[in-house]
Amino acid sequence: MNLSGRRILLIIGGGIAAYKALELIRRLRERGAAVRVVLSKAGQQFVTPLSVGAIAGQRAYTDLFDPASEFDVGHIRLARDTDLVVVAPATADLMARMAHGLADDLATTVLLATDKPVLIAPAMNPRMWAHPATQRNLARLAADGIATVGPNAGEMAESHEAGTGRMAEPLEIVAAIEGLLGAARPLAGKRIVITSGPTHEAIDPVRYIANRSSGKQGHAIARAAAAAGAEVVLVSGPVALADPPGVKVVKVESAREMLAAVEGALPADAAVFAAAVADWGIAQAGAQKIKKGDGGPPQLALAENPDILATVAQARTQRPRLVIGFAAETEKVVDNAKAKLARKRCDWIVANDVSAAGGVMGGDRNTVHLVSASGVESWPTQSKEEVARALVERIAAALGG
């Protein structure tokens, strides 16, 4: 997707996530955007003006009272001579100062002086994110028309804490920028249904059958499709991920709930079934918690779950023009994907090898093979965001976008 000619002003706040801003600059520039950077005083504790300026291709601005730029009211020029202001990372302190309209350094002065759209990517400790003061400030910023991407759930840099507070990944921020600027929207006017995550099949009120799917790939596809202009319905099983911006999210638990939600979201131009749906559920789930007894473990009778991909691909009415399935395999990846393509009668299968522990399922990178009637394309190992972007580009081409 192309941001050629677009001007982005990036404000880097003071948090460990500031190192991701360097990758964000690179990603924006490779899409043709011109990037100016304001580096806060706290941000300089994590990245330097020299490193930022080298990647951006121009000096980083740091001082409100810099005589080299302020002789022509430089902070006003920075605030107005841009298409979008991005704050990444947006720390709890910086969000608080934005919400209260403070202007005591270059970053907050630019933010108060701008009349351009503003996008923030929050990043902070999970307890700071969950604090009522931060949530009040977030609500105030949203009421002021400021857009937000993230934060995500995961491990923090400090003391092995985990929770919601990780800054969105650079490609997620790029997708949000593209969405706000309306850049390269080849799926405008198209409706895409996407499934993501695992399903949980109840054994009793406290136990369930599940799998290791994190939902990262399905959610990335939803973000990429929304950034490409599609109307996206994301049917998600239980995941620890933030809802993608600009996407309608339907949350479900079981395979049967997922099928009902998918059918309720049709008609659509394309459907992407990235969810790892449990093949079997419990024939008769216990109404109460099953207790450990002297008779040994309970005998659990399994029943086959509905095949969501095959049901939609073989539907006589409301079949999307393009139906795409995923195949998570541990052996004979391409051969099994070809067999699945024929058996399900879908249009494409995206196959990957999930045999490695700690690899694709739950990880951030993926190696996929795109299998269709015309052959097999083996893509290089890349981030799940990049896989999503490439797949969405193929979908747009197939739909004539």
Residue pairs with C-beta under 8 A, 6 or more apart in sequence:
1 31
1 178
1 183
1 184
1 227
1 228
1 389
2 31
2 32
2 183
2 184
3 28
3 31
3 32
3 33
3 177
3 178
3 181
3 183
4 31
4 32
4 33
5 32
5 34
6 32
6 33
6 34
6 83
6 84
6 181
6 183
7 33
7 34
7 36
7 81
7 82
7 83
7 84
8 28
8 33
8 34
8 35
8 36
8 82
8 83
8 84
8 86
8 177
9 35
9 36
9 37
9 38
9 78
9 79
9 82
9 84
9 85
9 86
9 110
9 114
9 116
10 21
10 24
10 25
10 28
10 35
10 36
10 37
10 38
10 56
10 86
10 87
10 88
11 37
11 38
11 40
11 85
11 86
11 87
11 88
11 107
11 110
11 111
12 18
12 21
12 37
12 38
12 39
12 40
12 43
12 47
12 52
12 88
12 89
13 40
13 42
13 43
13 87
13 88
13 89
13 90
13 91
13 93
13 94
13 107
13 123
14 40
14 41
14 42
14 43
14 44
14 45
14 46
14 91
14 93
14 94
15 42
15 46
15 89
15 91
15 123
15 124
15 167
16 46
16 123
16 157
16 158
17 88
17 89
17 123
17 157
17 166
17 167
18 43
18 46
18 47
18 89
19 46
19 47
20 88
20 89
20 167
20 169
20 170
21 37
21 47
21 52
21 88
21 89
22 47
22 51
22 52
22 55
23 170
24 86
24 88
24 170
24 173
24 174
25 35
25 37
25 52
25 55
25 56
26 55
26 170
27 170
27 171
27 174
28 35
28 174
28 177
29 35
29 55
29 56
29 57
31 174
31 183
35 56
35 57
36 56
36 58
36 61
36 78
36 82
37 52
37 53
37 56
37 60
37 61
38 60
38 61
38 62
38 78
38 106
38 107
38 110
39 47
39 49
39 52
39 60
39 61
39 62
40 62
40 94
40 105
40 106
40 107
41 62
41 105
42 91
42 93
44 62
49 59
49 60
49 62
52 60
53 59
53 60
61 69
61 74
61 78
61 106
62 106
63 106
64 70
64 75
64 105
64 106
64 109
66 74
69 77
75 106
75 109
75 110
75 113
76 113
78 110
79 85
79 109
79 110
79 111
79 113
79 114
79 115
79 116
80 113
80 114
80 115
80 116
82 114
82 116
83 116
83 117
83 181
84 116
84 117
84 118
84 119
84 177
84 180
84 181
85 110
85 111
85 114
85 116
85 117
85 118
85 119
86 118
86 119
86 120
86 121
86 173
86 177
87 94
87 98
87 107
87 111
87 118
87 119
87 120
87 121
88 120
88 121
88 123
88 167
88 168
88 173
89 121
89 122
89 123
89 124
89 167
90 98
90 120
90 121
90 122
90 123
91 122
91 123
91 124
92 122
92 124
92 128
92 129
92 131
92 134
92 137
94 107
94 108
95 120
95 122
95 134
95 137
95 138
95 141
96 133
96 134
96 137
97 104
97 108
98 108
98 111
98 120
98 137
98 141
98 146
99 136
99 137
99 138
99 140
99 141
100 137
101 112
102 108
102 112
103 109
103 111
103 112
103 113
111 118
117 145
117 147
117 180
118 145
118 146
118 147
119 146
119 147
119 148
119 149
119 173
119 176
119 177
119 180
120 141
120 146
120 147
120 148
120 149
121 148
121 149
121 150
121 151
121 167
121 168
121 173
122 129
122 138
122 148
122 150
122 151
122 165
122 167
123 150
123 151
123 165
123 166
123 167
124 134
124 151
124 165
125 156
125 158
125 161
125 165
126 156
126 161
126 162
126 163
126 164
126 165
127 163
128 134
128 165
129 151
129 163
129 164
129 165
130 163
130 164
138 148
141 148
142 148
147 176
147 180
147 245
148 245
149 168
149 172
149 173
149 176
149 245
150 166
150 167
150 168
150 172
150 173
150 242
151 164
151 165
151 166
151 167
151 168
151 242
152 164
152 166
152 167
152 168
152 169
152 172
152 241
152 242
153 162
153 163
153 164
153 166
153 240
153 241
153 242
154 162
154 166
155 161
155 162
155 166
156 162
156 163
156 165
156 166
164 242
168 176
169 364
169 383
169 385
171 383
171 385
171 386
171 389
172 220
172 223
172 385
175 223
175 224
175 226
175 227
175 385
175 389
176 223
176 227
176 245
177 183
178 184
178 227
179 226
179 227
179 245
179 246
182 229
184 228
185 228
185 229
186 228
186 229
186 393
186 396
186 397
186 401
187 225
187 228
187 229
187 230
187 392
187 395
187 396
187 399
187 401
188 228
188 229
188 230
188 401
189 229
190 229
190 230
190 231
190 269
190 270
190 396
190 399
190 401
191 230
191 231
191 232
191 233
191 267
191 268
191 269
192 225
192 230
192 231
192 232
192 233
192 268
192 269
192 270
192 271
192 272
192 395
193 232
193 233
193 235
193 262
193 265
193 266
193 268
193 270
193 271
193 272
193 320
194 218
194 221
194 222
194 225
194 232
194 233
194 234
194 235
194 271
194 272
194 273
194 274
195 218
195 234
195 235
195 236
195 237
195 258
195 262
195 272
195 273
195 274
195 275
195 277
195 308
196 215
196 217
196 218
196 219
196 221
196 222
196 234
196 235
196 236
196 237
196 239
196 274
196 275
197 213
197 214
197 215
197 218
197 219
197 236
197 237
197 238
197 239
197 241
197 275
197 276
198 210
198 211
198 212
198 213
198 215
198 237
198 238
198 239
198 275
198 276
198 277
198 278
199 210
199 237
199 252
199 253
199 254
199 255
199 257
199 258
199 275
199 276
199 277
199 278
199 305
200 208
200 209
200 210
200 237
200 238
200 253
200 254
200 278
201 208
201 209
201 210
201 254
201 255
201 278
201 280
201 281
201 282
201 305
202 208
202 253
202 254
202 281
202 282
202 285
203 209
203 282
203 285
203 286
203 290
203 300
204 285
204 286
204 287
204 288
204 289
204 290
205 286
205 287
205 288
205 289
206 289
207 289
207 290
209 278
209 280
209 281
209 282
210 238
210 278
211 276
211 278
211 361
212 276
212 354
212 361
212 362
213 237
213 239
213 275
213 276
213 328
213 361
213 362
214 239
214 240
214 241
214 361
214 362
214 363
215 236
215 237
215 239
215 241
215 275
216 241
216 362
216 363
216 364
216 384
217 274
217 326
217 366
217 384
217 387
217 388
218 234
218 236
218 272
218 274
218 275
219 234
219 236
219 239
219 241
219 244
220 384
220 385
220 387
220 388
221 272
221 274
221 388
221 391
221 392
222 232
222 234
222 244
222 247
223 244
223 245
223 247
223 385
223 388
224 385
224 388
224 389
224 391
224 392
225 232
225 272
225 392
225 395
226 232
226 244
226 245
226 246
226 247
227 246
227 392
228 392
228 393
228 396
228 401
231 248
232 244
232 246
232 247
232 248
233 247
233 248
233 250
233 265
233 268
234 243
234 244
234 247
234 248
234 249
234 250
235 250
235 252
235 258
235 261
235 262
235 265
235 275
236 249
236 250
236 251
236 252
236 275
237 251
237 252
237 253
237 258
237 275
237 277
238 251
238 253
243 249
250 261
250 264
250 265
252 258
252 260
252 261
254 278
254 281
254 305
255 277
255 278
255 281
255 305
255 306
255 308
256 281
256 305
256 306
258 275
258 277
258 308
259 306
259 308
259 311
262 271
262 308
262 312
263 311
263 312
266 312
266 318
266 320
267 318
267 320
268 320
269 320
269 321
269 322
269 399
270 320
270 321
270 322
270 323
270 324
270 395
270 398
270 399
271 312
271 320
271 322
271 323
271 324
272 324
272 391
272 395
273 308
273 309
273 312
273 323
273 324
273 325
273 326
273 346
274 326
274 350
275 308
275 326
276 326
276 328
276 361
277 305
277 308
278 305
279 304
279 305
280 302
280 303
280 304
280 305
281 302
281 303
281 305
282 300
282 301
282 302
282 303
283 301
283 302
283 303
284 301
290 298
307 344
309 323
309 325
309 344
309 346
310 343
310 344
310 345
310 346
312 319
312 320
312 323
313 319
313 323
313 325
313 344
313 345
313 346
313 347
314 344
314 345
321 398
321 399
322 347
322 348
322 395
322 398
322 399
323 346
323 347
323 348
324 346
324 347
324 348
324 349
324 350
324 391
324 395
325 340
325 341
325 344
325 346
325 348
325 349
325 350
326 349
326 350
326 351
326 352
327 333
327 336
327 337
327 340
327 349
327 350
327 351
327 352
327 371
328 352
328 354
328 360
328 361
329 336
329 337
329 351
329 352
329 353
329 354
329 355
330 353
330 354
330 355
331 355
333 351
333 352
333 353
333 369
334 351
334 369
334 371
334 376
336 351
337 349
337 351
337 369
337 371
338 349
338 371
338 376
340 349
341 348
341 349
341 371
341 372
341 373
347 372
347 373
348 370
348 371
348 372
349 370
349 371
349 372
350 368
350 369
350 370
350 371
350 391
351 368
351 369
351 371
352 360
352 366
352 367
352 368
352 369
353 359
353 360
353 367
354 360
354 361
360 366
360 367
364 383
364 384
365 381
365 382
365 383
365 384
366 381
366 382
366 383
366 384
366 387
367 379
367 380
367 381
367 382
368 379
368 387
369 376
369 377
369 378
369 379
370 376
370 377
370 379
370 391
370 394
379 387
379 390
382 390
395 401
